[in-house]
Amino acid sequence: MSFFAYSRTPEGHLLERFGLDFEDFAVGQRFVHRPGVTVSQQDNAMESLDTVNAAMIHYDAHYSAQTSWKLPLVVSTITLQALMGLSSKTFARRQRVTRFDSIAMTSPVFGGDTLYAESEVLLKREDGESETGEVQVLGQVFNEKGKVVAKVTYWARVYKRGCGPVQSPPHVSELQAVEDERFRSHRIDDQGRHVEQTGLFFEQFQPGETFLHWPRRTLTAQEGMTKAWRSMNWSPDYHDMAWADSQGWPQVRLPQAWVLSVATAMTTRTFGRVVANLGWTDVQMHRDLEAGDTLRSQSTVLETRLSSSRPNEGILTVRTESFDSAQRLVLGYVRNLLVYKASSPSPYLLAGY
């Protein structure tokens, strides 16, 4: 059942799932990973400086202008990390990478380039552990022009079916396979490649269905401080540890607008074909989330209706609720979402999705 993106809980809810089991991989399979990511010079400078990279080609534009590149060169570790991250939806059952046979940077990457990843299974073998098998993978990174900018060959251990950690919230006791064509995790293109899907179309939603979004997200105090500063929210509640101590709080608070942002972002894997969020209503902030706690979200489709002004799209009315790790309700709201219809033109094929 690994090529389907949801499991069903005893309550009938649909839990998002990711990753193929070892048994699902076959030599010669090719995977097209989506979405991609556009990297900026700011990303390049931050990665280089945070890792204490002394090669000024990555962050000194004046120096770079004197070289044959003429522009700061994106550090190769960004490209490598992008490959592993962009491919993680298909390889989410990867226990660990055991070795990199080859890491080749075949073309330069500059700020403003968009990176896409593809993978091919080269070999499979039992690795001596009952829980996992090993796969050898050729991963390639392309820019938006289709040029290969990196080739990486590596070995990874992948969990076998029924083995490894269970990817579900603790309140879910058991899961049932869902083999529904609308929930396929990949589609097969005209080259025989498995192309990752990016969410459900308007027609694929049914009123009354509840989706449990996965994975969850742990929110830290440092993230909360940074989000408060960058939004000009200078209340000492969110970044002044001495102030928090004087109020008898164990730590600074997390900005509520940011918690709402994280809760909403969790829903975007199921609602990946949304054209626009038309707004929130009935937003109830039931309790504050503590720094270091883990947030999860779930959404129920309340209503589906066609758009009267946009014939290529429909409107979903959705109720989302978010819970902390003790399963206490943190917040809830209703949203109207504009979603692409499968039967109408959409940007996915044109963008290589």
Secondary structure, DSSP 8 states (H G I E B T S, - for coil): -TTBSEEE-TTS-EEE-----GGG--TT-EEEEEEEEE--HHHHHHHHHHTT---GGGT-HHHHHTSSS-S----HHHHHHHHHHHTTTTTTTEEEEEEEEEEEE-S---TT-EEEEEEEEEEEEE-S-SSEEEEEEEEEEE-TTS-EEEEEEEEEEEE-TT-S---S-TT----EE---GGGBSEEE-TTS-EEE--S--GGG--TT-EEE--S-EE--HHHHHHHHHHTT---GGGT-HHHHHHTT-SS----HHHHHHHHHHGGGGTTTTEEEEEEEEEEEE-S---TT-EEEEEEEEEEEEE-SS-TTEEEEEEEEEEE-TT--EEEEEEEEEEEE-TTS--STTTTT-
